[in-house]
Amino acid sequence: MKKVIKSEQIINVDRMEQAVSLFGSFDENILLIRKAFGVDVISRGSDIKISGEPENVAKACKAINGLLLLLNRGEALNEQNVRYVISLVSEGNEDKISSMSGDCICITSKGKPVKPKTLGQKKYVESIKNNTIVIGVGPAGTGKTYLAVAMAVNAFRAKEVNRIILTRPAVEAGEKLGFFPGDLQSKVDPYLRPLYDALFDMLGAENFNKYLERGNIEVAPLAYMRGRTLDDSFIILDEAQNTTPEQMKMFLTRMGFNSKVVVTGDITQIDLPEGKRSGLVEVTKILKNMEQIEIVKFTGKDVVRHKLVQDIIRAYEKYEEAKKRK
């Protein structure tokens, strides 16, 4: 019979409130570590004792030390970042945990700081800071649009730009605007709602409406961009997978002086009619390796919604890969 070697490690925690934050309410954070690495974790005063198989104990210690590092930097722990730390340790990338705690981009109207939560998000934010055009491609829930809006609000508050312009193609999910009741604005609004929501969150309803009336904020369908030159603006094109190559070219050539452009989309959710090419798919090939243009690709690991969303995206990715192999 094979003898099971047990290992034990003790981590000392400086302050009791740190231990409380580490464990989480009803020990939810530590339960995730126990389940992920198959170890026992017990708190005894200022000591945390980890026991189990040596390799698993070593990984659990790295994860706990990583979480303590985030707490020391003022980060609040939640299911998303605990799971993310666990995944980094499992892949042998625990050295990247220290770069997770990003600078605050801006504060929402409710006083909540907006920060990148994954390494992919951090790269995206840095790319927006350092480039004129950034194309963010990845699955739903990776924060592509929300972070772009946060960066736009930050640039506007710092008076780096005079206007924020948010746009998206007006035909999605196989629906035509003609089927919606009402005038053009009321037909278009449902498509633009996610952009309104992000701006409401950052600015609050009163400021949003004030800037909208003054023309500092514009939320409009992509067709409204034709024939314009947009100077001193932060321009975001959302749901860009539903643009045609012609629309994408039209949009990118609207950019004027002292402007920044962010294009976001998910190439797995193209709703264009059969046989139509996606402008987002083409532009990532046409503009790669160009100066002042960065293409950032997100993965399922950058999803910051419910864990089930990550699992659903992975399941679809596996299904698509299996289809390609047939």
C-alpha positions as CSV (number, residue, x, y, z in Angstrom):
1,M,0.0,0.0,0.0
2,K,1.4,3.4,-1.1
3,K,2.1,5.7,1.8
4,V,0.5,9.2,1.5
5,I,3.0,11.9,2.6
6,K,1.3,14.8,4.3
7,S,2.8,18.2,4.4
8,E,2.0,21.2,6.7
9,Q,2.8,24.9,6.3
10,I,2.0,27.9,8.5
11,I,1.5,31.4,7.2
12,N,1.5,34.2,9.7
13,V,-1.0,37.0,9.2
14,D,-0.1,40.4,10.7
15,R,-3.6,41.7,11.5
16,M,-6.8,39.8,12.5
17,E,-8.9,41.9,10.1
18,Q,-6.6,40.7,7.3
19,A,-7.4,37.1,8.2
20,V,-11.1,37.9,8.3
21,S,-10.9,39.4,4.8
22,L,-8.8,36.5,3.5
23,F,-11.3,33.9,4.7
24,G,-14.3,35.9,3.5
25,S,-17.9,35.7,4.8
26,F,-18.7,32.1,5.7
27,D,-15.1,31.2,4.7
28,E,-16.1,31.5,1.0
29,N,-12.6,32.4,-0.2
30,I,-10.8,29.7,1.7
31,L,-13.4,27.1,0.6
32,L,-12.5,27.9,-3.0
33,I,-8.8,27.3,-2.2
34,R,-9.6,24.0,-0.3
35,K,-11.6,22.8,-3.2
36,A,-9.1,23.8,-5.9
37,F,-6.0,22.3,-4.3
38,G,-7.5,19.5,-2.1
39,V,-6.0,20.9,1.2
40,D,-7.2,21.7,4.7
41,V,-6.9,25.3,5.8
42,I,-7.3,26.2,9.5
43,S,-7.0,29.6,11.2
44,R,-5.4,29.6,14.6
45,G,-5.1,33.2,15.9
46,S,-2.6,35.0,13.7
47,D,-1.5,31.7,12.0
48,I,-3.1,29.9,9.0
49,K,-2.2,26.2,8.8
50,I,-2.3,24.5,5.5
51,S,-2.1,20.7,5.3
52,G,-2.3,18.1,2.6
53,E,-0.1,16.6,-0.2
54,P,3.2,18.6,-0.5
55,E,2.6,19.8,-4.0
56,N,-0.9,20.9,-3.3
57,V,0.1,22.6,0.0
58,A,2.8,24.6,-1.9
59,K,0.3,25.8,-4.4
60,A,-2.3,26.7,-1.8
61,C,0.4,28.7,0.1
62,K,1.2,30.6,-3.1
63,A,-2.5,31.4,-3.6
64,I,-2.9,32.6,0.0
65,N,0.2,34.7,-0.1
66,G,-1.0,36.2,-3.4
67,L,-4.4,37.1,-1.9
68,L,-2.6,38.6,1.1
69,L,-0.5,40.7,-1.3
70,L,-3.7,42.0,-2.9
71,L,-5.2,42.8,0.5
72,N,-2.0,44.7,1.5
73,R,-2.5,46.8,-1.6
74,G,-6.0,47.7,-0.6
75,E,-7.8,45.4,-3.0
76,A,-11.1,43.8,-1.8
77,L,-11.3,40.0,-2.3
78,N,-14.3,38.5,-4.1
79,E,-15.1,35.3,-5.9
80,Q,-13.8,36.6,-9.2
81,N,-10.3,37.6,-8.1
82,V,-9.9,34.6,-5.8
83,R,-10.7,32.3,-8.7
84,Y,-8.3,34.3,-10.9
85,V,-5.4,34.0,-8.4
86,I,-6.1,30.2,-8.1
87,S,-6.0,29.9,-12.0
88,L,-2.7,31.8,-12.1
89,V,-1.1,29.6,-9.4
90,S,-2.4,26.4,-11.1
91,E,-0.7,27.5,-14.4
92,G,2.6,28.4,-12.6
93,N,2.0,32.1,-13.2
94,E,2.0,33.2,-9.5
95,D,4.7,35.8,-10.3
96,K,2.0,37.7,-12.2
97,I,-0.2,38.2,-9.2
98,S,1.8,41.2,-8.1
99,S,0.8,43.0,-11.3
100,M,-2.9,42.4,-10.8
101,S,-3.6,45.3,-8.5
102,G,-4.0,48.1,-11.1
103,D,-4.3,51.8,-10.8
104,C,-7.8,53.2,-10.4
105,I,-9.0,54.5,-13.8
106,C,-11.9,56.6,-12.5
107,I,-14.5,56.7,-9.7
108,T,-18.1,55.9,-10.5
109,S,-20.9,58.3,-9.5
110,K,-21.5,56.0,-6.5
111,G,-17.9,56.3,-5.3
112,K,-16.8,52.9,-6.6
113,P,-13.2,52.7,-8.1
114,V,-13.0,51.2,-11.6
115,K,-9.9,49.1,-12.0
116,P,-8.7,46.4,-14.3
117,K,-9.4,43.0,-12.7
118,T,-7.3,40.6,-14.9
119,L,-3.9,40.7,-16.7
120,G,-5.8,40.9,-20.0
121,Q,-7.8,43.9,-18.8
122,K,-4.6,45.6,-17.5
123,K,-2.9,45.1,-20.9
124,Y,-6.0,46.6,-22.6
125,V,-6.0,49.7,-20.3
126,E,-2.3,50.3,-20.8
127,S,-2.8,49.9,-24.6
128,I,-5.5,52.6,-24.6
129,K,-3.2,54.9,-22.6
130,N,-0.3,54.4,-25.0
131,N,-1.9,54.1,-28.5
132,T,-4.2,56.2,-30.7
133,I,-6.4,53.3,-31.9
134,V,-7.0,50.1,-29.8
135,I,-9.1,47.2,-31.0
136,G,-10.3,45.0,-28.2
137,V,-11.5,41.5,-29.3
138,G,-12.9,38.9,-26.9
139,P,-16.0,37.2,-25.4
140,A,-18.8,38.9,-23.5
141,G,-18.1,39.8,-19.9
142,T,-14.5,40.7,-20.3
143,G,-15.1,44.4,-19.6
144,K,-14.2,45.7,-23.1
145,T,-16.9,48.3,-23.3
146,Y,-17.0,49.2,-19.6
147,L,-13.3,49.9,-19.3
148,A,-13.2,51.8,-22.6
149,V,-16.0,54.1,-21.3
150,A,-14.1,54.5,-18.0
151,M,-11.0,55.5,-19.9
152,A,-13.1,58.0,-22.0
153,V,-14.6,59.5,-18.8
154,N,-11.1,59.8,-17.3
155,A,-9.7,61.5,-20.4
156,F,-12.7,63.9,-20.5
157,R,-12.4,64.8,-16.8
158,A,-8.7,65.4,-17.3
159,K,-9.6,67.8,-20.3
160,E,-7.6,65.6,-22.7
161,V,-10.6,65.5,-25.0
162,N,-13.7,67.7,-25.4
163,R,-16.2,65.0,-26.4
164,I,-17.0,61.4,-25.8
165,I,-18.7,59.7,-28.8
166,L,-20.2,56.2,-28.4
167,T,-21.5,54.3,-31.3
168,R,-22.5,50.9,-32.5
169,P,-24.1,49.3,-35.6
170,A,-27.9,49.6,-35.3
171,V,-28.8,46.2,-36.6
172,E,-28.0,43.2,-34.4
173,A,-29.4,39.8,-33.4
174,G,-31.1,39.5,-36.7
175,E,-33.5,42.3,-36.0
176,K,-34.3,45.2,-38.4
177,L,-35.1,48.6,-37.1
178,G,-38.3,48.7,-39.2
179,F,-39.9,46.2,-36.8
180,F,-39.6,48.5,-33.8
181,P,-42.4,51.0,-33.1
182,G,-41.8,54.8,-32.9
183,D,-39.4,57.3,-34.4
184,L,-35.7,56.7,-35.2
185,Q,-34.4,57.7,-31.8
186,S,-36.8,55.4,-29.9
187,K,-35.9,52.6,-32.4
188,V,-32.2,53.1,-32.0
189,D,-32.2,53.5,-28.2
190,P,-32.5,49.8,-27.3
191,Y,-29.3,49.1,-29.3
192,L,-27.4,51.9,-27.5
193,R,-28.7,51.1,-24.0
194,P,-25.6,49.3,-22.8
195,L,-23.5,52.4,-23.7
196,Y,-26.0,54.7,-21.8
197,D,-25.8,52.3,-18.8
198,A,-22.0,52.5,-18.6
199,L,-22.0,56.3,-18.9
200,F,-24.8,56.6,-16.3
201,D,-22.7,54.4,-13.9
202,M,-19.6,56.6,-14.3
203,L,-21.2,60.1,-14.4
204,G,-24.6,59.8,-12.7
205,A,-27.8,60.7,-14.4
206,E,-27.6,64.5,-13.8
207,N,-24.1,64.9,-15.2
208,F,-24.8,62.6,-18.1
209,N,-27.9,64.6,-19.2
210,K,-26.0,67.9,-18.7
211,Y,-23.1,66.8,-21.0
212,L,-25.5,65.3,-23.5
213,E,-27.4,68.6,-23.8
214,R,-24.1,70.5,-24.2
215,G,-22.9,68.1,-26.9
216,N,-19.9,66.8,-24.9
217,I,-21.4,63.3,-25.0
218,E,-22.9,61.8,-28.1
219,V,-24.5,58.3,-28.3
220,A,-25.5,57.5,-31.8
221,P,-25.8,54.6,-34.4
222,L,-22.8,54.1,-36.7
223,A,-24.6,55.5,-39.7
224,Y,-24.5,59.0,-38.0
225,M,-20.7,59.0,-38.3
226,R,-20.6,59.2,-42.1
227,G,-19.1,62.4,-43.5
228,R,-17.8,63.8,-40.2
229,T,-14.3,64.5,-38.9
230,L,-14.0,64.0,-35.2
231,D,-11.3,66.2,-33.5
232,D,-10.5,66.3,-29.8
233,S,-12.8,63.3,-29.1
234,F,-12.7,59.9,-27.4
235,I,-14.6,57.6,-29.8
236,I,-15.8,54.1,-28.9
237,L,-17.2,51.7,-31.5
238,D,-19.0,48.9,-29.7
239,E,-20.3,45.5,-31.1
240,A,-17.9,46.1,-34.0
241,Q,-18.2,42.4,-35.2
242,N,-21.5,43.6,-36.8
243,T,-19.9,46.2,-39.0
244,T,-19.2,45.5,-42.7
245,P,-15.6,46.1,-43.9
246,E,-16.9,49.3,-45.6
247,Q,-18.5,50.6,-42.4
248,M,-15.3,49.8,-40.4
249,K,-13.2,51.8,-42.9
250,M,-15.7,54.6,-42.9
251,F,-15.6,54.7,-39.1
252,L,-11.8,54.6,-38.7
253,T,-11.2,57.4,-41.2
254,R,-13.5,59.7,-39.2
255,M,-10.7,60.2,-36.6
256,G,-9.4,63.8,-36.4
257,F,-6.6,65.4,-34.5
258,N,-6.1,64.8,-30.8
259,S,-8.6,62.0,-30.8
260,K,-8.5,58.4,-29.5
261,V,-10.4,55.5,-30.9
262,V,-11.4,52.2,-29.2
263,V,-13.1,49.5,-31.2
264,T,-14.6,46.5,-29.3
265,G,-16.3,43.3,-30.4
266,D,-16.7,39.6,-30.1
267,I,-16.0,37.7,-33.3
268,T,-18.0,34.7,-32.0
269,Q,-21.2,36.7,-32.0
270,I,-21.5,38.0,-35.5
271,D,-25.1,38.8,-36.5
272,L,-24.5,39.9,-40.0
273,P,-26.6,38.3,-42.8
274,E,-25.1,35.0,-44.2
275,G,-22.2,35.7,-46.6
276,K,-21.5,39.2,-45.3
277,R,-17.9,39.7,-44.0
278,S,-17.3,41.2,-40.6
279,G,-15.3,44.5,-40.6
280,L,-13.8,43.5,-37.2
281,V,-12.4,40.2,-38.5
282,E,-10.8,42.0,-41.5
283,V,-9.5,45.0,-39.6
284,T,-7.5,42.8,-37.1
285,K,-5.7,41.4,-40.2
286,I,-5.3,44.7,-42.1
287,L,-4.0,46.9,-39.2
288,K,-1.8,44.5,-37.3
289,N,1.8,45.7,-36.7
290,M,0.9,49.3,-37.5
291,E,2.3,52.1,-35.3
292,Q,0.0,53.6,-32.7
293,I,-2.5,50.8,-33.3
294,E,-2.8,47.9,-30.8
295,I,-5.0,44.8,-31.1
296,V,-5.8,43.3,-27.7
297,K,-7.3,39.8,-27.6
298,F,-9.2,38.7,-24.4
299,T,-9.8,35.1,-23.4
300,G,-12.3,33.3,-21.2
301,K,-9.9,34.0,-18.2
302,D,-10.7,37.7,-18.5
303,V,-14.4,37.2,-18.0
304,V,-15.4,39.1,-14.8
305,R,-19.0,38.0,-14.7
306,H,-20.5,35.0,-12.9
307,K,-18.3,31.9,-13.0
308,L,-21.0,30.1,-15.1
309,V,-20.4,32.7,-17.9
310,Q,-16.8,31.6,-18.0
311,D,-17.9,27.9,-18.1
312,I,-20.4,28.6,-20.9
313,I,-17.8,30.4,-23.0
314,R,-15.3,27.5,-22.5
315,A,-18.0,25.0,-23.4
316,Y,-18.7,26.8,-26.7
317,E,-15.0,27.2,-27.5
318,K,-14.5,23.4,-27.0
319,Y,-17.6,22.7,-29.2
320,E,-16.3,25.0,-32.0
321,E,-12.8,23.5,-31.8
322,A,-14.3,20.0,-32.1
323,K,-16.4,21.0,-35.1
324,K,-13.2,22.4,-36.9
325,R,-11.4,19.1,-36.3
326,K,-14.2,17.0,-37.9
